[in-house]
Amino acid sequence: MGIFEEAKGKAKEVVADATDNDKLKAEGAAQADKGEAETEATKARAEAKAHEAKAEAHEEAQEAAEDAK
């Protein structure tokens, strides 16, 4: 999950800063970036699904209006 990946990455960055470990810092930054991207992708999918449902509802209303004629 994106939020957990982001949190783990940030935690690694904090530990890396405290231990002066550049490799761990880079790993943490990459993991945080991955988590952020996953979170954004999840939000985008949810938004797309909502738009799709809205469009479907409009289409059904249009078909009902046409059938009523």
Backbone hydrogen bonds, N-H to C=O, Kabsch-Sander energy under -0.5 kcal/mol:
donor,donor_aa,acceptor,acceptor_aa,energy
5,E,1,M,-2.2
6,E,2,G,-2.5
7,A,3,I,-2.3
8,K,4,F,-2.8
9,G,5,E,-2.5
10,K,6,E,-2.3
11,A,7,A,-2.3
12,K,8,K,-2.3
13,E,9,G,-2.0
14,V,10,K,-2.1
15,V,11,A,-2.5
16,A,12,K,-2.8
17,D,13,E,-2.3
18,A,14,V,-2.2
19,T,15,V,-2.2
20,D,16,A,-1.0
21,N,16,A,-2.1
22,D,20,D,-0.7
25,K,21,N,-2.0
26,A,22,D,-2.4
27,E,23,K,-2.3
28,G,24,L,-2.8
29,A,25,K,-2.4
30,A,26,A,-2.3
31,Q,27,E,-2.4
32,A,28,G,-2.5
33,D,29,A,-2.4
34,K,30,A,-2.4
35,G,31,Q,-2.4
36,E,32,A,-2.3
37,A,33,D,-2.4
38,E,34,K,-2.5
39,T,35,G,-2.3
40,E,36,E,-2.4
41,A,37,A,-2.4
42,T,38,E,-2.2
43,K,39,T,-2.3
44,A,40,E,-2.5
45,R,41,A,-2.5
46,A,42,T,-2.2
47,E,43,K,-2.4
48,A,44,A,-2.6
49,K,45,R,-2.4
50,A,46,A,-2.1
51,H,47,E,-2.3
52,E,48,A,-2.4
53,A,49,K,-2.2
54,K,50,A,-2.1
55,A,51,H,-2.6
56,E,52,E,-2.3
57,A,53,A,-2.1
58,H,54,K,-2.1
59,E,55,A,-2.3
60,E,56,E,-2.4
61,A,57,A,-2.1
62,Q,58,H,-2.4
63,E,59,E,-2.5
64,A,60,E,-2.3
65,A,61,A,-2.2
66,E,62,Q,-2.3
67,D,63,E,-2.3
68,A,64,A,-1.5
69,K,65,A,-0.5
69,K,66,E,-0.8
